[in-house]
């Protein structure tokens, strides 16, 4: 492998300085997702329909064009870190969310067919601050 300076790389590739500052922890990934959503706070995003009623196999594959999950997948840093697509299951894995937490962020039952990006960002931040105590475990066990 040939060593090249950043200036040499700029000549042959689209290099983003922020790509060198990868977000490593769950909290950092969720915070970045919230900030990405807040870049266009009034953007209308598609909500996923009935995530709590789908079988785990169907829920894992759920996706809608232009959903809050799409906003995350559009980010080159998240893709560089291993976000493979904008499905429910992949977002749950990548952001280390429970089904209940992701349901709270993307499901239509809270807001209707579309979600304002600002609202989705607030739900992402709520997932960051939730405590994982006994009652959170109990709710997750019985809800899905």
N, C-alpha and C positions, 0 to 999 in steps of 0.2 A: 504494500500500500504506500502510495506516494504522499508525503506530507505537503499540504498546501495551506497558505495563509487564508484568512477570511476574505481578503480582497480578491485573491485568485478564485476562490469559490464563487464570489459574487459574479464573476465574469461568465461562469458556466451554469449557475444554478440560482434559483430564487431562494436565498437564505434569509431566514427570519431569526433575528437575535433572540426573540422570546422562546424559540424552540430549544435553546440551550438551557433554559430554566424550567425544566419539566416539573409538573405538579405531581408529587410523589405520594402524598397521603390522601386518605378518603376525604378529609375536611378540605384540603386544597383543591381536590377535583370538584367537589360540590360547590365550593366558593367560586371557582372559575366558571362552572356551568351557570350559576346564578348571575354572574357578571356578564356572560355572553347573552343571556336572556335580557338583561337590563340595557344592553346596547341599543335595543329597539323596543322600548317598554310597551308600546301600543300595538306591536305586531300581533295579529290574530293567528293563533296556532291551532291546529286540529287536535281535539281531545280524543283519546282512545275510548272506545265504547265498551262498557261492561267488563272491565278487567277482573272484577271480583267474581264474576259469574262464569268465566271461562275455565276450562280444564288447564292444569299446569302446562300441558303440551301445547295447547293453542295459545295461551297467554305468552309463553316464551317467544313465539314467532310473531306476535302482534306488532304492527307498525302502521303508521299513516304518514303520508307525505306532509311535510311542513308541520310536524308536531314538535313539542319541546325536546323530544329525543333527537329529532333532525338537527336542531340547533346545536346540540352537543356533538353530533357526528360531523357537522360541517367544520368543526374546529380541527385544524391540522395538528395541533399539539395533542389533543385527545387521540386522534388516529395514530400518531407516532407512538403513543404510549400503549396502544393495543385495543382501542375501541374499534371493533370490527364492523359494526353496522348500527342502524338506528332502531333495532327491535327492542321490545320490552325486556326480554331475557338478557340481552347483551348489556343494556343499560343497568339492569339490576345487578349483574355481575361486576361490571366495570366500576360503578359508583358504590358498590357494597351496600345496597339498599335491601330492605325487606320488601316483600310483596305489598304489605300495607303502606309502607312509605312511598313506594313508587306509584301505587294506586292514588294516593293523596296528591301527587304531583301531576299525573297525566290523565286521570279518568274523567269522563264526561259527566258523571253523576254529581259533581260539585259545581259545574259551571255551564253545562250545555255542550253544544257541538264544537265551540271554539273557546280557546283560553287566551287571555291577554298575556303576553310574555312577562309583564310585570308581576302578574298573579302567580305564574309558574315559578318565577324567581323567588317569590316569598315562600312558596311551598318547599322549594329546594333548601332554602335556609332553615325552614322549620325542621326538615329532616336532619339537618346538621346538629340541631340543638336538642333533639329528642334524647331522652335517657333510655338506656336499654335495661331497665329493671324488670322485675317480675311481671308487672302489669303489661309492659310492652311485649314481653315474651308470650304472655297468656293471650293477649289480643291477637298477636300474629299466629298463634297456634290454632285458634278457633275461627279466625276470619278466612284463612286459606287452607 
